Amino acid sequence: MKLLHIAASPRGERSESLALADTFLTAAREAQPGLEVEEWNLWDGTLPAFGPDAAAAKMAVFAGEEPTGPAADAWAAAIAAFHRFDAADRYLFSVPMWNAGVPYILKQFIDVVSQPGLVFGFDPADGYTGLLRGKKAAVVYTSAVYGPDRPPAFGSDFQATYFADWLRWAGVHDQAEIHFRPNLATADAATARTLAHAEARERAKLFLQP
C-alpha cells in the first residue's frame, strides 16, 4: 500500500495543517510498518503550470483531437502529474484555509490532474463520472478565525465544501476529515489542538484498513 501526502501549506514548521499531517503519518506508520509514504509538497516546483497551452490541450482531448506543439508538451506534463497522483492507494491532504477557500497551489494541482479520461469521464446524457477507483482520502482542514459555530463576520467555508466535492467528483467517496478551527482572535487554541492531534492519530489507525 502506498500513501501520498499532498501538502498545500508553505509555512513549514509553523504550519498547523502540516503538524497534524505529521501526527497522522506517524500513527499510520506505526499501524502498518511496511507502509510506503511519499511526500508531495506542492510548493517544491514540481507541479506544472496550467496556462494557455494546457487549457488548449485539455479542450483538444475533450474534442477527441491530439494536442500538438506546446500544447502536447503541456499535456505530457499534466499526464505525468496525474500518474504520480494515481500511483497511490491512499491520500492525505493538508489543507489550510486561505481567504475562505483553499490555497491557490492546491487549485492549480486540481486543474492540472483533472483531465478527461484520467480523473473524469463525460457523457452528454449522463454528465460526469469520476474515474478514480479504490482510493481513500484523509484531509486535514485548518483555519485560524473561521469556525462552523461562529457568526458570518468570522468567515465562510468554501474550503472543505469545495475540496470534499472535488474528491467525490473525481470518484473518491471514502473521506476522513480532521478539523482544527480555533478562534485565534478570542480563544486559547491549546485544548482544540490537543484534541485535533488525538483525532488524527485515531483516524490514521482506521484509515489503512480495507
C-alpha positions in Angstrom: 0.0 0.0 0.0 1.2 3.5 -0.9 0.1 6.7 0.9 0.7 10.0 -0.8 0.8 13.1 1.4 -0.1 16.2 -0.7 0.9 19.3 1.3 -0.7 22.7 0.4 0.8 24.8 3.1 4.0 26.8 2.5 4.6 27.5 6.2 6.9 24.6 7.1 7.3 24.0 10.9 4.9 26.9 11.6 2.0 25.1 9.8 -0.8 23.7 11.9 -2.0 21.5 9.0 1.4 20.1 8.4 1.9 19.3 12.1 -1.4 17.4 12.1 -0.4 15.6 8.9 2.8 14.6 10.6 0.9 13.2 13.6 -1.3 11.3 11.2 1.6 9.8 9.2 3.5 8.8 12.4 0.4 6.9 13.6 -0.1 5.3 10.1 3.5 4.1 10.0 3.1 2.6 13.5 -0.1 0.9 12.5 1.4 -0.5 9.3 5.2 -0.7 9.5 5.6 -1.6 5.8 3.6 1.4 4.6 5.2 3.3 1.7 4.8 7.1 2.1 5.5 9.7 -0.5 5.5 13.4 0.3 4.5 15.9 -2.4 5.0 19.5 -1.3 3.0 21.4 -3.9 5.4 24.4 -3.4 8.5 22.5 -4.4 8.4 23.5 -8.1 7.4 20.1 -9.5 3.8 20.9 -10.2 3.4 22.1 -13.8 1.6 25.3 -14.6 -1.9 25.2 -16.1 -2.0 28.1 -18.6 -2.9 28.6 -22.2 -1.1 25.6 -23.6 -2.5 23.2 -21.0 -6.0 24.6 -21.5 -5.7 24.2 -25.3 -4.5 20.6 -24.7 -7.5 19.8 -22.4 -10.0 21.1 -24.9 -8.4 19.3 -27.8 -8.6 16.0 -25.9 -12.2 16.8 -24.9 -12.9 17.2 -28.6 -11.2 13.9 -29.5 -8.2 15.5 -31.0 -4.5 15.1 -30.4 -2.7 18.1 -28.8 0.2 19.3 -30.9 3.2 21.6 -30.4 3.5 23.4 -27.0 0.0 22.0 -26.1 1.4 18.5 -26.4 4.2 19.3 -24.0 1.7 20.7 -21.5 -0.5 17.6 -21.9 2.5 15.3 -21.2 3.4 17.3 -18.1 -0.3 17.0 -16.9 -0.3 13.3 -17.5 2.9 12.8 -15.6 1.5 14.7 -12.6 -1.7 12.6 -12.8 0.3 9.3 -12.8 2.2 10.5 -9.7 -1.1 11.1 -8.1 -2.8 8.0 -9.3 0.1 5.7 -8.2 -1.1 6.0 -4.5 -3.8 3.9 -2.9 -4.4 6.3 -0.1 -4.2 10.1 0.1 -3.5 12.5 2.9 -4.1 16.2 2.1 -3.1 19.1 4.4 -5.3 22.0 3.5 -5.2 25.3 5.3 -7.9 27.9 4.7 -6.9 30.8 2.6 -9.5 33.6 2.2 -12.4 31.2 2.9 -11.1 28.8 0.3 -8.1 26.5 -0.5 -4.6 27.8 -1.3 -4.2 28.6 -5.0 -1.4 26.0 -5.3 -4.0 23.3 -4.4 -6.4 24.7 -7.0 -3.5 24.5 -9.5 -3.0 20.9 -8.6 -6.7 20.1 -9.1 -6.7 21.9 -12.5 -3.6 20.0 -13.6 -4.7 16.5 -12.8 -8.5 16.9 -13.5 -8.3 15.8 -17.1 -10.7 13.9 -19.4 -10.0 10.2 -19.4 -7.8 10.4 -16.4 -9.8 11.8 -13.4 -13.2 12.1 -15.1 -15.2 10.8 -17.9 -18.1 12.7 -19.5 -21.3 11.6 -21.2 -23.6 14.1 -22.9 -26.7 12.4 -21.4 -25.4 11.4 -18.0 -22.8 14.0 -17.3 -19.5 13.5 -15.4 -18.2 10.2 -13.9 -15.2 10.1 -11.5 -12.6 7.7 -12.7 -10.5 7.2 -9.6 -11.3 3.8 -8.1 -10.4 2.1 -4.9 -9.0 5.3 -3.3 -9.4 6.7 0.2 -8.6 10.2 1.3 -7.9 11.8 4.7 -8.0 15.6 4.7 -6.7 17.9 7.4 -8.6 21.2 7.3 -7.4 24.1 9.4 -8.5 27.7 9.8 -7.5 30.4 12.3 -10.7 32.5 12.5 -13.5 30.7 10.7 -15.5 28.1 12.6 -18.8 26.5 11.9 -20.4 27.8 15.1 -19.2 31.4 14.6 -21.2 34.3 13.1 -20.7 35.3 9.4 -18.3 38.1 10.3 -15.8 35.4 11.1 -15.8 34.0 7.6 -17.4 31.3 5.4 -16.3 27.8 4.4 -15.5 27.4 0.7 -12.6 25.3 1.7 -13.9 21.9 3.0 -17.1 22.2 1.0 -15.2 22.7 -2.3 -12.4 20.2 -1.7 -14.7 17.4 -0.5 -16.9 17.9 -3.5 -13.9 17.7 -5.9 -12.8 14.4 -4.3 -16.3 13.0 -4.8 -16.5 14.3 -8.3 -13.2 12.5 -9.1 -14.5 9.2 -7.6 -13.1 9.3 -4.1 -16.1 8.9 -1.8 -14.4 7.4 1.2 -13.1 10.6 3.0 -11.9 11.1 6.6 -11.8 14.7 7.8 -9.8 16.2 10.6 -10.7 19.8 11.5 -8.7 22.2 13.6 -10.5 25.6 13.7 -9.6 27.5 16.9 -10.8 31.1 17.0 -7.3 32.7 17.5 -8.9 36.1 17.8 -10.5 35.3 21.1 -9.6 31.9 22.4 -6.7 29.7 23.5 -6.1 27.1 20.9 -4.2 24.6 23.1 -7.1 22.4 24.0 -8.5 22.3 20.5 -5.0 21.5 19.1 -4.6 18.6 21.6 -8.0 17.1 20.5 -7.2 17.5 16.8 -3.9 15.7 17.1 -5.7 12.9 19.1 -8.3 12.6 16.3 -5.5 12.5 13.7 -3.9 9.5 15.5 -7.2 7.7 15.7 -8.2 8.4 12.1 -4.8 7.1 10.9 -5.3 3.8 12.6 -8.6 3.2 10.9 -7.6 4.7 7.6 -5.4 1.9 6.4 -8.0 -0.8 6.9 -9.6 -2.2 3.7 
